[in-house]
Amino acid sequence: MKLATFDYKGETRIGVVTDKGIVDLAAAAPSLPRDMVALISSDKALAEARAASAKGDAIPLADVHLRAPVPFPGKVLAIGLNYRDHVEESGQPMPEHQVWFNKQHNCITGPYDDVALPAVSSLLDYEAEMCFVIGKRCKHVPKERAHEVIAGYFVGNDVSVRDWQLRTNTWQIGKSFDTHGPIGPWIVTPDEVGDPHALAIRCWVNGELRQNSNTKHLIFNCFDQIAHLSQAFTLDPGDVIFTGTSGGVGAAMKPMQFLKAGDVVRVEVEKLGYIENRVVPEKAETIIG
């Protein structure tokens, strides 16, 4: 099942994507939650959504605007240095432990929305990633049960402002600029994904293939990540996890190739679909209140 958050006729809704389009769950099953996190945290609601999608009328995808499938995640957690070739191109030692940082939730944006080139930096980079979302509140989850708490998978781009990222030991600010977390286009439930650690993942910039890898190359896989994080703190439904990027980022090219206004970045993960975002100059406007 593919679960999407979308705008239609001036309202934000959730639905199920089918071969015919997107079934608006508010119309097909009015008793269901109207919020994605509430939907994915309930096995009963998910079963009802699946049944409703088989009989509900579908809206053509061309008539809706897809938003981030989880527009307002509670936590946005990302692991760094999690593909061997990316570690090598970064000049870092192989990690003995998982390397985690936060992305602020304000970075989350839709699968086809614009990404801002910051007013304060020109060192804008891409990182193609597979992401997943937590569906069950959990703590101290053993690796062999970690699959039970994943509601589904989707595509992400851990957009990074390299000078802001690397000027301090903590990467959070350089990874958290507004719009620098495009995700989507929808949540694909685990039954449709199968093995999440056998998926091709690619990134193009203006049609040029920059990253070409497979999730089988993750150093710490999705289940390792859940087992590790949940030893420290509770994971909640709606928490979004970025699982790491492979080699081929712009900062590692010779010469370096950072994103410019007008560039289009496409990230595709096998079975999950693709996201595509255009880089536009940030409007540096003061906002108070």
PASEBA-1860 file (N, C-alpha, C; in nm, 3 decimals):
! residues 289
1> MKLATFDY> 0.084/-0.119/0.000/0.000/0.000/0.000/0.088/0.125/0.000 ~ 0.048/0.223/-0.078/0.120/0.349/-0.085/0.033/0.458/-0.023 ~ 0.082/0.523/0.082/0.007/0.622/0.157/0.064/0.760/0.132 ~ -0.023/0.853/0.096/0.024/0.987/0.059/-0.052/1.095/0.134 ~ 0.016/1.207/0.155/-0.047/1.330/0.202/-0.052/1.425/0.083 ~ -0.168/1.486/0.059/-0.181/1.567/-0.061/-0.278/1.682/-0.041 ~ -0.263/1.783/-0.125/-0.355/1.896/-0.128/-0.449/1.881/-0.247 ~ -0.579/1.903/-0.219/-0.679/1.892/-0.326/-0.795/1.985/-0.294
9> KGETRIGV> -0.824/2.074/-0.386/-0.933/2.170/-0.370/-0.920/2.250/-0.240 ~ -0.798/2.293/-0.212/-0.774/2.381/-0.099/-0.765/2.313/0.035 ~ -0.766/2.179/0.039/-0.758/2.106/0.166/-0.644/2.005/0.161 ~ -0.585/1.981/0.278/-0.482/1.879/0.290/-0.549/1.749/0.336 ~ -0.519/1.641/0.265/-0.584/1.513/0.292/-0.481/1.401/0.291 ~ -0.524/1.282/0.333/-0.440/1.164/0.320/-0.514/1.062/0.235 ~ -0.437/0.980/0.165/-0.501/0.885/0.076/-0.410/0.768/0.042 ~ -0.466/0.679/-0.038/-0.393/0.560/-0.085/-0.374/0.573/-0.235
17> VTDKGIVD> -0.251/0.558/-0.279/-0.220/0.566/-0.421/-0.241/0.429/-0.485 ~ -0.318/0.428/-0.592/-0.345/0.305/-0.666/-0.307/0.326/-0.813 ~ -0.328/0.223/-0.894/-0.299/0.235/-1.037/-0.388/0.340/-1.104 ~ -0.502/0.373/-1.042/-0.597/0.467/-1.102/-0.578/0.610/-1.054 ~ -0.499/0.630/-0.951/-0.480/0.763/-0.895/-0.469/0.756/-0.744 ~ -0.529/0.851/-0.674/-0.521/0.853/-0.528/-0.662/0.854/-0.471 ~ -0.686/0.760/-0.380/-0.816/0.749/-0.314/-0.814/0.833/-0.187 ~ -0.901/0.932/-0.181/-0.912/1.020/-0.066/-0.981/0.943/0.047
25> LAAAAPSL> -0.907/0.917/0.154/-0.963/0.836/0.262/-1.074/0.908/0.337 ~ -1.073/1.041/0.337/-1.181/1.113/0.403/-1.314/1.087/0.334 ~ -1.310/1.064/0.203/-1.432/1.035/0.128/-1.463/0.887/0.127 ~ -1.359/0.803/0.114/-1.381/0.659/0.102/-1.410/0.592/0.235 ~ -1.357/0.647/0.344/-1.376/0.588/0.477/-1.375/0.701/0.580 ~ -1.486/0.774/0.595/-1.492/0.894/0.679/-1.454/0.872/0.825 ~ -1.466/0.748/0.873/-1.435/0.723/1.014/-1.285/0.713/1.041 ~ -1.204/0.706/0.935/-1.059/0.692/0.954/-0.997/0.824/0.998
33> PRDMVALI> -0.877/0.817/1.062/-0.807/0.940/1.099/-0.778/1.026/0.976 ~ -0.772/1.157/0.997/-0.741/1.248/0.887/-0.593/1.289/0.890 ~ -0.518/1.230/0.980/-0.378/1.263/1.000/-0.293/1.140/0.972 ~ -0.183/1.156/0.897/-0.101/1.042/0.857/-0.042/0.967/0.976 ~ 0.006/1.039/1.076/0.067/0.971/1.191/-0.036/0.887/1.265 ~ -0.155/0.940/1.282/-0.261/0.863/1.348/-0.296/0.740/1.266 ~ -0.294/0.752/1.134/-0.327/0.637/1.049/-0.222/0.528/1.061 ~ -0.094/0.563/1.046/0.009/0.459/1.042/0.036/0.397/1.179
41> SSDKALAE> -0.012/0.460/1.285/0.011/0.404/1.419/-0.099/0.307/1.461 ~ -0.196/0.283/1.374/-0.308/0.194/1.406/-0.318/0.083/1.302 ~ -0.296/-0.042/1.343/-0.310/-0.155/1.251/-0.453/-0.166/1.200 ~ -0.548/-0.137/1.286/-0.689/-0.144/1.246/-0.720/-0.040/1.139 ~ -0.671/0.082/1.160/-0.695/0.188/1.062/-0.628/0.155/0.928 ~ -0.509/0.100/0.933/-0.440/0.064/0.809/-0.517/-0.043/0.731 ~ -0.571/-0.141/0.804/-0.650/-0.245/0.737/-0.775/-0.185/0.674 ~ -0.839/-0.092/0.743/-0.958/-0.027/0.688/-0.923/0.058/0.567
49> ARAASAKG> -0.808/0.123/0.573/-0.764/0.205/0.459/-0.738/0.118/0.337 ~ -0.679/0.002/0.358/-0.652/-0.089/0.247/-0.784/-0.134/0.182 ~ -0.881/-0.167/0.266/-1.010/-0.211/0.213/-1.081/-0.097/0.139 ~ -1.073/0.024/0.196/-1.140/0.138/0.135/-1.078/0.173/0.000 ~ -0.947/0.154/-0.012/-0.879/0.193/-0.136/-0.921/0.106/-0.254 ~ -0.972/-0.013/-0.224/-1.012/-0.104/-0.331/-1.147/-0.066/-0.392 ~ -1.225/0.014/-0.321/-1.359/0.047/-0.370/-1.383/0.197/-0.386 ~ -1.292/0.279/-0.335/-1.312/0.423/-0.343/-1.278/0.479/-0.481
57> DAIPLADV> -1.336/0.594/-0.513/-1.306/0.662/-0.639/-1.168/0.726/-0.629 ~ -1.093/0.719/-0.738/-0.957/0.772/-0.739/-0.951/0.908/-0.806 ~ -0.872/0.999/-0.748/-0.845/1.130/-0.806/-0.717/1.117/-0.889 ~ -0.714/1.166/-1.012/-0.589/1.159/-1.090/-0.475/1.229/-1.016 ~ -0.357/1.167/-1.016/-0.243/1.226/-0.948/-0.210/1.365/-1.004 ~ -0.238/1.385/-1.131/-0.210/1.515/-1.193/-0.295/1.627/-1.133 ~ -0.402/1.591/-1.065/-0.493/1.693/-1.009/-0.463/1.728/-0.864 ~ -0.362/1.663/-0.804/-0.331/1.690/-0.664/-0.188/1.741/-0.652
65> HLRAPVPF> -0.159/1.800/-0.537/-0.022/1.840/-0.505/0.025/1.750/-0.390 ~ 0.124/1.667/-0.419/0.175/1.578/-0.316/0.261/1.655/-0.217 ~ 0.233/1.637/-0.090/0.312/1.696/0.016/0.405/1.590/0.074 ~ 0.492/1.628/0.165/0.570/1.528/0.238/0.473/1.430/0.302 ~ 0.494/1.299/0.289/0.397/1.203/0.344/0.378/1.217/0.495 ~ 0.483/1.258/0.563/0.474/1.292/0.707/0.513/1.440/0.717 ~ 0.416/1.531/0.706/0.449/1.674/0.698/0.511/1.731/0.825 ~ 0.473/1.677/0.941/0.520/1.731/1.068/0.572/1.619/1.157
73> PGKVLAIG> 0.687/1.561/1.122/0.740/1.452/1.204/0.780/1.501/1.343 ~ 0.772/1.409/1.438/0.815/1.445/1.573/0.966/1.462/1.580 ~ 1.039/1.359/1.541/1.185/1.363/1.535/1.227/1.334/1.391 ~ 1.333/1.402/1.347/1.395/1.370/1.219/1.540/1.336/1.250 ~ 1.572/1.208/1.238/1.703/1.156/1.277/1.775/1.105/1.152 ~ 1.904/1.134/1.142/1.980/1.093/1.024/2.114/1.035/1.067 ~ 2.153/0.929/1.000/2.280/0.864/1.029/2.382/0.907/0.924 ~ 2.502/0.938/0.969/2.609/0.977/0.877/2.709/0.865/0.858
81> LNYRDHVE> 2.787/0.875/0.750/2.898/0.782/0.725/2.849/0.637/0.730 ~ 2.747/0.606/0.650/2.685/0.474/0.661/2.695/0.391/0.533 ~ 2.771/0.439/0.434/2.810/0.360/0.317/2.962/0.368/0.307 ~ 3.026/0.256/0.285/3.173/0.251/0.286/3.233/0.350/0.185 ~ 3.177/0.358/0.063/3.236/0.446/-0.037/3.221/0.593/0.002 ~ 3.113/0.627/0.073/3.096/0.766/0.118/3.194/0.797/0.231 ~ 3.217/0.701/0.319/3.317/0.722/0.425/3.453/0.748/0.362 ~ 3.488/0.668/0.261/3.620/0.680/0.198/3.634/0.813/0.126
89> ESGQPMPE> 3.528/0.857/0.053/3.539/0.983/-0.019/3.541/1.102/0.077 ~ 3.488/1.084/0.199/3.487/1.191/0.298/3.619/1.199/0.375 ~ 3.707/1.100/0.358/3.835/1.099/0.428/3.823/1.071/0.575 ~ 3.715/1.004/0.614/3.691/0.973/0.755/3.727/0.828/0.784 ~ 3.762/0.794/0.909/3.782/0.654/0.945/3.649/0.579/0.946 ~ 3.652/0.449/0.922/3.530/0.371/0.929/3.471/0.379/1.069 ~ 3.343/0.408/1.081/3.284/0.427/1.215/3.277/0.296/1.293 ~ 3.316/0.305/1.420/3.298/0.191/1.509/3.156/0.189/1.565
97> HQVWFNKQ> 3.098/0.307/1.574/2.963/0.321/1.627/2.881/0.404/1.527 ~ 2.751/0.395/1.540/2.663/0.471/1.453/2.677/0.621/1.481 ~ 2.683/0.699/1.375/2.702/0.844/1.385/2.569/0.912/1.352 ~ 2.506/0.971/1.453/2.371/1.028/1.437/2.371/1.178/1.455 ~ 2.277/1.244/1.385/2.252/1.386/1.404/2.103/1.411/1.381 ~ 2.057/1.524/1.432/1.918/1.566/1.411/1.908/1.657/1.290 ~ 1.798/1.643/1.217/1.755/1.745/1.123/1.630/1.808/1.182 ~ 1.623/1.940/1.189/1.504/2.005/1.244/1.384/1.979/1.153
105> HNCITGPY> 1.266/1.967/1.214/1.148/1.930/1.136/1.111/2.034/1.031 ~ 1.159/2.158/1.048/1.131/2.263/0.950/1.194/2.234/0.814 ~ 1.291/2.142/0.810/1.357/2.111/0.683/1.268/2.027/0.592 ~ 1.168/1.962/0.647/1.086/1.869/0.569/1.003/1.944/0.466 ~ 1.008/1.895/0.343/0.929/1.955/0.236/0.883/1.845/0.141 ~ 0.800/1.882/0.043/0.737/1.783/-0.042/0.828/1.725/-0.148 ~ 0.784/1.616/-0.209/0.868/1.541/-0.303/0.902/1.616/-0.430 ~ 0.820/1.714/-0.467/0.845/1.788/-0.591/0.850/1.939/-0.566
113> DDVALPAV> 0.867/1.978/-0.441/0.875/2.120/-0.406/1.017/2.172/-0.427 ~ 1.030/2.304/-0.432/1.161/2.366/-0.450/1.246/2.352/-0.324 ~ 1.377/2.349/-0.345/1.476/2.349/-0.238/1.551/2.481/-0.245 ~ 1.572/2.545/-0.131/1.632/2.679/-0.128/1.784/2.674/-0.130 ~ 1.841/2.756/-0.218/1.984/2.785/-0.214/2.002/2.895/-0.110 ~ 2.068/2.868/0.004/2.069/2.964/0.113/2.133/3.098/0.075 ~ 2.081/3.203/0.135/2.141/3.335/0.115/2.280/3.342/0.176 ~ 2.309/3.255/0.273/2.434/3.264/0.348/2.540/3.165/0.303
121> SSLLDYEA> 2.513/3.087/0.197/2.612/2.989/0.153/2.585/2.947/0.010 ~ 2.693/2.913/-0.062/2.681/2.857/-0.196/2.724/2.710/-0.199 ~ 2.755/2.654/-0.083/2.806/2.516/-0.077/2.693/2.418/-0.049 ~ 2.597/2.414/-0.140/2.477/2.331/-0.125/2.500/2.197/-0.193 ~ 2.470/2.089/-0.121/2.499/1.954/-0.171/2.377/1.864/-0.153 ~ 2.378/1.753/-0.224/2.271/1.653/-0.223/2.320/1.526/-0.155 ~ 2.228/1.448/-0.100/2.260/1.315/-0.046/2.136/1.228/-0.064 ~ 2.141/1.138/-0.160/2.030/1.047/-0.186/2.019/0.944/-0.074
129> EMCFVIGK> 1.898/0.927/-0.022/1.880/0.835/0.090/1.747/0.761/0.082 ~ 1.746/0.640/0.134/1.620/0.574/0.167/1.583/0.615/0.309 ~ 1.456/0.643/0.330/1.407/0.681/0.462/1.299/0.585/0.507 ~ 1.273/0.584/0.636/1.156/0.511/0.686/1.092/0.589/0.798 ~ 0.968/0.550/0.830/0.894/0.619/0.935/0.851/0.516/1.040 ~ 0.861/0.555/1.165/0.822/0.468/1.276/0.669/0.466/1.287 ~ 0.614/0.347/1.310/0.469/0.332/1.321/0.422/0.291/1.459 ~ 0.515/0.247/1.545/0.477/0.204/1.680/0.573/0.263/1.782
137> RCKHVPKE> 0.517/0.315/1.891/0.601/0.364/2.000/0.684/0.249/2.052 ~ 0.814/0.270/2.071/0.899/0.156/2.104/1.024/0.200/2.181 ~ 1.077/0.109/2.259/1.201/0.130/2.336/1.268/-0.006/2.353 ~ 1.400/-0.007/2.352/1.479/-0.130/2.369/1.430/-0.240/2.274 ~ 1.431/-0.209/2.145/1.383/-0.303/2.045/1.499/-0.390/1.998 ~ 1.492/-0.523/2.013/1.599/-0.607/1.960/1.599/-0.603/1.807 ~ 1.715/-0.621/1.748/1.729/-0.611/1.603/1.631/-0.703/1.531 ~ 1.611/-0.824/1.583/1.525/-0.921/1.515/1.377/-0.882/1.518
145> RAHEVIAG> 1.341/-0.782/1.599/1.202/-0.737/1.602/1.185/-0.595/1.547 ~ 1.293/-0.536/1.500/1.289/-0.396/1.457/1.194/-0.375/1.340 ~ 1.178/-0.475/1.254/1.088/-0.460/1.140/0.944/-0.435/1.184 ~ 0.910/-0.476/1.307/0.772/-0.461/1.354/0.731/-0.315/1.376 ~ 0.828/-0.226/1.393/0.794/-0.087/1.428/0.804/0.007/1.308 ~ 0.838/-0.044/1.191/0.850/0.039/1.072/0.715/0.041/0.999 ~ 0.659/0.160/0.981/0.531/0.172/0.910/0.549/0.171/0.760 ~ 0.666/0.213/0.712/0.690/0.213/0.570/0.814/0.291/0.533
153> YFVGNDVS> 0.845/0.288/0.403/0.969/0.345/0.350/0.938/0.449/0.242 ~ 1.031/0.542/0.221/1.014/0.642/0.116/1.150/0.698/0.078 ~ 1.151/0.786/-0.019/1.274/0.845/-0.073/1.303/0.976/-0.001 ~ 1.431/1.005/0.019/1.468/1.131/0.081/1.596/1.189/0.023 ~ 1.616/1.316/0.045/1.740/1.384/0.007/1.786/1.464/0.128 ~ 1.897/1.422/0.187/1.954/1.492/0.303/2.036/1.609/0.251 ~ 1.967/1.713/0.205/2.034/1.830/0.150/2.123/1.892/0.258 ~ 2.245/1.928/0.219/2.345/1.969/0.317/2.414/2.098/0.275
161> VRDWQLRT> 2.431/2.188/0.371/2.508/2.311/0.349/2.646/2.285/0.409 ~ 2.744/2.254/0.322/2.868/2.194/0.370/2.950/2.283/0.462 ~ 2.959/2.414/0.435/3.039/2.497/0.524/2.975/2.507/0.662 ~ 2.843/2.519/0.667/2.774/2.524/0.796/2.779/2.388/0.865 ~ 2.779/2.281/0.789/2.787/2.147/0.848/2.922/2.123/0.915 ~ 3.029/2.164/0.848/3.163/2.122/0.891/3.235/2.224/0.977 ~ 3.175/2.339/1.000/3.243/2.440/1.082/3.240/2.404/1.231 ~ 3.155/2.309/1.271/3.149/2.263/1.410/3.147/2.110/1.412
169> NTWQIGKS> 3.165/2.053/1.529/3.164/1.907/1.542/3.025/1.848/1.528 ~ 2.924/1.929/1.557/2.787/1.881/1.541/2.732/1.933/1.409 ~ 2.669/1.848/1.332/2.628/1.880/1.194/2.487/1.938/1.186 ~ 2.420/1.952/1.297/2.275/1.976/1.295/2.234/2.098/1.213 ~ 2.297/2.212/1.232/2.253/2.332/1.163/2.273/2.318/1.012 ~ 2.389/2.268/0.970/2.416/2.254/0.828/2.330/2.153/0.758 ~ 2.259/2.072/0.836/2.169/1.971/0.780/2.022/2.009/0.796 ~ 1.994/2.128/0.849/1.857/2.159/0.892/1.797/2.284/0.830
177> FDTHGPIG> 1.862/2.342/0.730/1.805/2.462/0.670/1.664/2.432/0.618 ~ 1.579/2.532/0.620/1.442/2.515/0.569/1.445/2.457/0.427 ~ 1.357/2.363/0.400/1.339/2.292/0.272/1.446/2.187/0.244 ~ 1.539/2.166/0.334/1.651/2.075/0.306/1.626/1.931/0.350 ~ 1.499/1.893/0.349/1.465/1.753/0.377/1.347/1.707/0.292 ~ 1.358/1.716/0.159/1.247/1.667/0.076/1.231/1.516/0.090 ~ 1.107/1.472/0.109/1.079/1.329/0.123/0.952/1.294/0.045 ~ 0.940/1.164/0.013/0.819/1.118/-0.054/0.851/1.013/-0.159
185> PWIVTPDE> 0.774/0.998/-0.264/0.651/1.075/-0.285/0.536/1.026/-0.197 ~ 0.553/0.904/-0.140/0.453/0.845/-0.052/0.521/0.742/0.035 ~ 0.452/0.696/0.137/0.501/0.587/0.223/0.462/0.455/0.158 ~ 0.560/0.368/0.136/0.534/0.235/0.084/0.542/0.137/0.200 ~ 0.434/0.065/0.226/0.429/-0.024/0.342/0.523/-0.144/0.321 ~ 0.573/-0.200/0.431/0.675/-0.305/0.422/0.634/-0.425/0.336 ~ 0.505/-0.459/0.333/0.464/-0.575/0.254/0.491/-0.556/0.105 ~ 0.493/-0.430/0.058/0.521/-0.404/-0.083/0.671/-0.389/-0.110
193> VGDPHALA> 0.748/-0.361/-0.006/0.891/-0.338/-0.024/0.969/-0.468/-0.023 ~ 0.928/-0.563/0.063/1.008/-0.684/0.079/1.134/-0.650/0.158 ~ 1.249/-0.694/0.108/1.375/-0.670/0.177/1.419/-0.525/0.153 ~ 1.422/-0.441/0.257/1.462/-0.302/0.237/1.612/-0.287/0.213 ~ 1.684/-0.395/0.229/1.829/-0.390/0.215/1.875/-0.455/0.084 ~ 1.793/-0.437/-0.020/1.827/-0.488/-0.153/1.765/-0.398/-0.260 ~ 1.771/-0.265/-0.238/1.706/-0.169/-0.326/1.808/-0.079/-0.393 ~ 1.798/-0.066/-0.525/1.884/0.027/-0.597/1.848/0.169/-0.557
201> IRCWVNGE> 1.950/0.255/-0.544/1.929/0.395/-0.507/2.020/0.481/-0.594 ~ 1.960/0.583/-0.657/2.035/0.665/-0.753/1.998/0.813/-0.736 ~ 2.091/0.898/-0.777/2.068/1.042/-0.777/2.123/1.103/-0.906 ~ 2.041/1.189/-0.967/2.081/1.263/-1.086/2.076/1.412/-1.056 ~ 2.169/1.487/-1.112/2.165/1.632/-1.109/2.161/1.680/-1.254 ~ 2.052/1.745/-1.292/2.033/1.789/-1.431/2.053/1.676/-1.531 ~ 2.006/1.557/-1.492/2.014/1.442/-1.580/2.144/1.365/-1.575 ~ 2.244/1.416/-1.501/2.373/1.347/-1.488/2.370/1.257/-1.366
209> LRQNSNTK> 2.398/1.128/-1.386/2.398/1.034/-1.275/2.516/1.063/-1.183 ~ 2.488/1.093/-1.059/2.593/1.126/-0.961/2.613/1.015/-0.858 ~ 2.503/0.954/-0.812/2.512/0.847/-0.712/2.440/0.724/-0.767 ~ 2.500/0.608/-0.747/2.444/0.483/-0.800/2.487/0.370/-0.708 ~ 2.396/0.329/-0.620/2.434/0.230/-0.520/2.315/0.140/-0.490 ~ 2.323/0.069/-0.380/2.218/-0.024/-0.338/2.216/-0.026/-0.186 ~ 2.097/-0.037/-0.128/2.087/-0.035/0.018/2.153/-0.157/0.083 ~ 2.192/-0.256/0.004/2.266/-0.370/0.061/2.402/-0.327/0.112
217> HLIFNCFD> 2.447/-0.209/0.071/2.578/-0.159/0.112/2.574/-0.076/0.240 ~ 2.458/-0.062/0.303/2.452/0.007/0.431/2.546/-0.060/0.532 ~ 2.625/0.018/0.602/2.710/-0.039/0.707/2.625/-0.084/0.825 ~ 2.537/0.004/0.870/2.439/-0.029/0.974/2.302/-0.024/0.908 ~ 2.234/-0.138/0.898/2.108/-0.138/0.825/1.993/-0.081/0.909 ~ 1.875/-0.078/0.850/1.760/-0.015/0.918/1.733/-0.077/1.054 ~ 1.746/-0.207/1.064/1.715/-0.276/1.188/1.823/-0.251/1.294 ~ 1.950/-0.244/1.249/2.058/-0.203/1.340/2.029/-0.064/1.397
225> QIAHLSQA> 1.982/0.023/1.311/1.958/0.162/1.351/1.851/0.171/1.459 ~ 1.741/0.100/1.439/1.634/0.101/1.538/1.680/0.042/1.670 ~ 1.751/-0.069/1.663/1.799/-0.134/1.785/1.891/-0.040/1.863 ~ 1.975/0.033/1.792/2.070/0.124/1.856/1.999/0.244/1.916 ~ 1.919/0.314/1.836/1.853/0.435/1.883/1.760/0.407/2.001 ~ 1.688/0.298/1.994/1.586/0.271/2.096/1.646/0.229/2.229 ~ 1.777/0.203/2.232/1.842/0.183/2.361/1.854/0.314/2.437 ~ 1.859/0.425/2.362/1.880/0.556/2.425/1.751/0.628/2.456
233> FTLDPGDV> 1.656/0.628/2.359/1.532/0.703/2.379/1.418/0.636/2.304 ~ 1.298/0.671/2.346/1.178/0.615/2.285/1.161/0.670/2.144 ~ 1.128/0.582/2.052/1.090/0.622/1.918/0.938/0.625/1.911 ~ 0.884/0.729/1.848/0.740/0.750/1.845/0.687/0.741/1.703 ~ 0.559/0.706/1.688/0.498/0.707/1.555/0.516/0.844/1.488 ~ 0.556/0.841/1.363/0.579/0.964/1.290/0.723/1.011/1.291 ~ 0.810/0.948/1.369/0.952/0.982/1.364/1.009/0.936/1.229 ~ 1.084/1.024/1.165/1.141/0.996/1.032/1.290/0.970/1.046
241> IFTGTSGG> 1.337/0.865/0.979/1.476/0.825/0.985/1.538/0.830/0.845 ~ 1.646/0.906/0.830/1.728/0.905/0.709/1.840/0.804/0.730 ~ 1.857/0.710/0.637/1.943/0.593/0.663/2.085/0.605/0.610 ~ 2.122/0.719/0.550/2.258/0.737/0.504/2.269/0.746/0.353 ~ 2.380/0.803/0.306/2.400/0.821/0.162/2.526/0.751/0.116 ~ 2.529/0.720/-0.014/2.644/0.652/-0.073/2.744/0.753/-0.128 ~ 2.849/0.704/-0.190/2.948/0.790/-0.252/2.890/0.865/-0.371 ~ 2.957/0.975/-0.408/2.915/1.051/-0.524/2.860/1.188/-0.494
249> VGAAMKPM> 2.876/1.235/-0.369/2.823/1.368/-0.336/2.909/1.475/-0.403 ~ 2.849/1.592/-0.421/2.917/1.699/-0.492/3.047/1.744/-0.427 ~ 3.052/1.744/-0.294/3.171/1.792/-0.223/3.291/1.701/-0.244 ~ 3.268/1.576/-0.287/3.378/1.481/-0.307/3.426/1.475/-0.452 ~ 3.356/1.547/-0.541/3.398/1.546/-0.682/3.520/1.637/-0.700 ~ 3.594/1.612/-0.806/3.713/1.692/-0.836/3.699/1.747/-0.977 ~ 3.674/1.878/-0.992/3.653/1.975/-0.884/3.517/1.955/-0.818 ~ 3.501/2.015/-0.700/3.374/2.004/-0.629/3.260/2.059/-0.714
257> QFLKAGDV> 3.144/1.997/-0.704/3.028/2.037/-0.784/2.910/2.063/-0.691 ~ 2.896/2.187/-0.646/2.785/2.221/-0.558/2.665/2.263/-0.642 ~ 2.547/2.255/-0.581/2.423/2.287/-0.651/2.409/2.437/-0.671 ~ 2.351/2.472/-0.785/2.330/2.612/-0.820/2.181/2.636/-0.845 ~ 2.141/2.762/-0.840/2.003/2.795/-0.871/1.969/2.745/-1.011 ~ 1.854/2.679/-1.021/1.809/2.622/-1.147/1.840/2.475/-1.162 ~ 1.931/2.421/-1.080/1.961/2.277/-1.087/1.840/2.196/-1.044 ~ 1.826/2.077/-1.102/1.718/1.985/-1.066/1.781/1.856/-1.017
265> VRVEVEKL> 1.744/1.816/-0.896/1.798/1.695/-0.834/1.687/1.589/-0.827 ~ 1.716/1.473/-0.882/1.621/1.363/-0.880/1.682/1.247/-0.801 ~ 1.610/1.198/-0.703/1.653/1.083/-0.623/1.549/0.972/-0.641 ~ 1.596/0.854/-0.671/1.507/0.741/-0.698/1.552/0.620/-0.617 ~ 1.457/0.554/-0.554/1.485/0.429/-0.482/1.392/0.322/-0.538 ~ 1.449/0.210/-0.574/1.373/0.099/-0.630/1.252/0.065/-0.542 ~ 1.138/0.047/-0.603/1.011/0.013/-0.540/0.945/0.129/-0.465 ~ 1.019/0.237/-0.441/0.964/0.347/-0.361/0.924/0.467/-0.445
273> GYIENRVV> 0.974/0.478/-0.567/0.944/0.592/-0.651/1.059/0.692/-0.653 ~ 1.028/0.816/-0.683/1.133/0.918/-0.692/1.081/1.051/-0.640 ~ 1.176/1.136/-0.601/1.147/1.276/-0.571/1.233/1.361/-0.664 ~ 1.186/1.480/-0.695/1.261/1.568/-0.786/1.239/1.712/-0.743 ~ 1.349/1.781/-0.718/1.340/1.915/-0.660/1.430/2.012/-0.733 ~ 1.377/2.129/-0.760/1.454/2.236/-0.825/1.513/2.328/-0.719 ~ 1.637/2.370/-0.742/1.704/2.462/-0.651/1.668/2.606/-0.691 ~ 1.621/2.684/-0.593/1.585/2.823/-0.618/1.652/2.911/-0.513
281> PEKAETII> 1.685/3.035/-0.544/1.747/3.124/-0.446/1.652/3.150/-0.328 ~ 1.709/3.148/-0.210/1.629/3.180/-0.092/1.596/3.329/-0.090 ~ 1.475/3.360/-0.052/1.436/3.500/-0.027/1.467/3.531/0.119 ~ 1.573/3.606/0.141/1.618/3.633/0.278/1.535/3.744/0.339 ~ 1.414/3.708/0.380/1.320/3.805/0.437/1.312/3.786/0.588 ~ 1.313/3.894/0.661/1.296/3.887/0.805/1.150/3.851/0.837 ~ 1.133/3.750/0.920/0.998/3.709/0.961/0.994/3.711/1.113 ~ 0.902/3.786/1.167/0.883/3.790/1.313/0.733/3.783/1.338
289> G> 0.693/3.679/1.410/0.552/3.665/1.441/0.473/3.598/1.333
END
